[in-house]
């Protein structure tokens, strides 16, 4: 995870904790994707709760992460 993504994750966790003391820490899935058409680097940030509960996002992004 990049430094910027980790910083964002930490900030969102603090916000969630301040809004609800019983809230669990915010966990993020960060996907860095390079478009083959435009050659632009895209950064997608998802809440892991959203990914777990949304089959389309799960299929598109979790299965496309290369395992090396």
C-alpha positions in Angstrom: 0.0 0.0 0.0 1.4 3.4 -0.9 2.2 6.0 1.7 -0.7 8.2 0.5 -3.2 5.4 0.7 -2.0 4.4 4.2 -2.4 8.0 5.3 -5.9 8.2 3.9 -6.8 4.9 5.6 -5.5 6.2 8.9 -7.5 9.5 8.6 -10.7 7.7 7.6 -10.3 5.3 10.6 -10.0 8.4 12.9 -13.1 10.0 11.4 -15.1 6.7 11.8 -13.9 6.2 15.4 -14.8 9.8 16.3 -18.3 9.5 14.8 -19.0 6.1 16.4 -16.7 4.9 19.3 -17.7 1.3 18.6 -16.9 1.5 14.9 -14.3 -1.0 13.6 -11.2 0.5 11.8 -11.7 1.5 8.2 -10.1 -1.0 5.9 -9.4 0.0 2.3 -8.7 -1.9 -0.8 -6.4 0.2 -3.1 -6.2 -0.9 -6.7 -3.7 0.7 -9.0 -4.8 0.2 -12.7 -3.2 1.3 -15.9 -5.7 1.8 -18.7 -4.6 0.0 -21.9 -6.5 2.5 -24.0 -5.4 5.8 -22.5 -2.2 4.6 -20.7 -3.3 6.6 -17.7 -2.7 5.3 -14.2 -5.9 5.1 -12.2 -6.2 4.6 -8.5 -9.4 3.0 -7.1 -10.0 3.1 -3.3 -12.8 1.0 -1.9 -14.0 0.2 1.6 -13.4 -3.5 2.2 -17.0 -3.7 3.5 -18.2 -2.5 0.1 -16.0 -5.0 -1.7 -17.2 -7.9 0.5 -20.9 -6.9 -0.1 -20.8 -6.0 -3.8 -20.2 -9.0 -6.1 -19.5 -6.8 -9.1 -16.7 -4.9 -7.5 -15.3 -8.1 -6.0 -15.3 -9.8 -9.4 -13.8 -6.9 -11.3 -11.1 -5.9 -8.9 -10.2 -8.7 -6.5 -9.9 -11.3 -9.3 -7.8 -8.9 -11.4 -5.0 -8.4 -8.9 -2.0 -10.3 -10.1 -0.6 -12.9 -7.8 3.1 -13.3 -8.0 
